[in-house]
Amino acid sequence: MRYLHTMVRVRDIDESLDFYCNKLGMVEIRRSENEKGRFTLIFLAGPDDERRAREEKAPMVELTYNWDPEDYSGGRNFGHLAYEVDDIYALCQKLMDAGVTINRPPRDGNMAFVRSPDGISFELLQKGEAQEPKEPWASMENTGSW
């Protein structure tokens, strides 16, 4: 398992980049806009991690800007911790067998979400290419929020 990023929701991209980049000194590594999902993702790294972040895409902070205004009270602006895993199906099965709820099953063979006992959301991402979708994961419904 390899740590990838922490996601934080932001209300204002310019104000946030001023803080993270101009004031803290972080560096923008990449940005993507999703018109269908109506959000922008901006990945940042510390200046000492820039080379590694560009080559390996880790470790980073992911700023998520939702185009539609939203209130982020109660810690809602913190999104999740993300980890790359060798076998998403095997890890999800191990977690399920240990009593952990798979909130967002890896239906696509690539991504799943679980929560810690304290409610912290963890995104699990398949290392390399996504695995072929397979049962029981392909038809498993979401449980709770992630």
N, C-alpha and C positions, 0 to 999 in steps of 0.2 A: 504494500500500500504506500502511495506517495502523495503527500500534501500538495494540492494544486492552488486553491484560492479560497478567499473569504468574500462573500457577496454582501454588499451594503447598498440599500436603496437610497437614492438621492432625489431631492426636489428640484434642484437647479444645477444643470451641468456646469455652467460657467463658474458659479460660486464654488461648487465642489472642486473643480479642477484648480481653481485659484488656491484653495486650501491644500489639497493633496499634492499638487505639483509645484506651484509657486512658493508656497509657505513651507510645506514639509519636505519638498525636494524630490518627490516621487516622479517617475517617468512614465508617460503613456506608451504602452507596448502595442496595443491594437484596439480597434473600435469596430463594432458592427451595429447596424440598425436593422430591426425586424419590423417592417411595415405592417405585416399581417398581425403580429403580436403587439404592435404599438409600443415598442420599447427600444432603448439603445443600451448597449453594453460597452463599457470602457474598462480595459484591463490595465492596471498600474503595477509597477514594481519599484522597489527601492533602487537608488542609483548603483549600489554595489551588487544588486541582483539582476541588473538589466540584461547583461549578456546571457545569463542562464535562463532568464524568463523568455527571451526571444528565441533561444534554441530549444528549450524544453517546455516552455509555456508554464513555468512555475518558479518560485512562489509569487503569487500576485494578490492584489485586491481588485475585485470586480465591482465597479460602480454600475448599478442598474437604474436607469432613468425610465420610468413609465410615463408615456406621453400624456395619458389621462391623469389629471390631478388626483392625488390620494393622500389621506391623512395617515401618517406613520407613527401614531402614538403607541405607547406601551411596548417599545422595542421593535415594532414592526419593520423599522428601517434595516435592522440586521436580518440578513437573508439566510445564509447557510455556510457551512464549511464544505469544501469539495476535496475528494480524494480519488486518485486513479487507482484502480484495482486490476489484478491479473485476470480474474475470472468473476465477472459480476454475478453470474448465476450461482456459482459455488458459494460466494460470500453471502448472497441473499438467502440461500438455503440454510447456511450455517447460522445466520442471524435468526431466521424464522424458527429453526430447531431450538434455539436458545430463548425463544419467547419474545423476540423483537418483532414488532409490527412493521411490515414493509408498506409504508404509506403510498409510495408511487413505485409499483413493481417495474422491473426492467423489461417491459413489453417489447421494446425495440432492440434489446440485446446490448444497449449502450448506457442507459441511465436509470438510476433508482434513487429514491429518497427514503431515509429512515430518520427517527428522532431519538435523541438521548433520553434518559429518564427525566432530565430537566427540561425537555422540550426543545433542545437545540437541533436544528435541522442539518442533516448530513446528506450531501449529494455524492453518490457513488458513480463513477464513470469508468467504463470499460477501457482498459489500456489498449491502444492501437485501434484497429477497426472494430466496429460493433459485431457482436456475435449474431448468428442467425436467430431470429425470433423462434422461441419454442415454448411449449407448454410445461408447467402450468402458468408460466409468466405471461405469455402472449394474450391470454384472455382474462387475466387477473385484474380486478377493479382496484381503483384507488381506495385507500382507507384513511379517513381523517384528513388533516391538512399537512402540507409539507412545505 
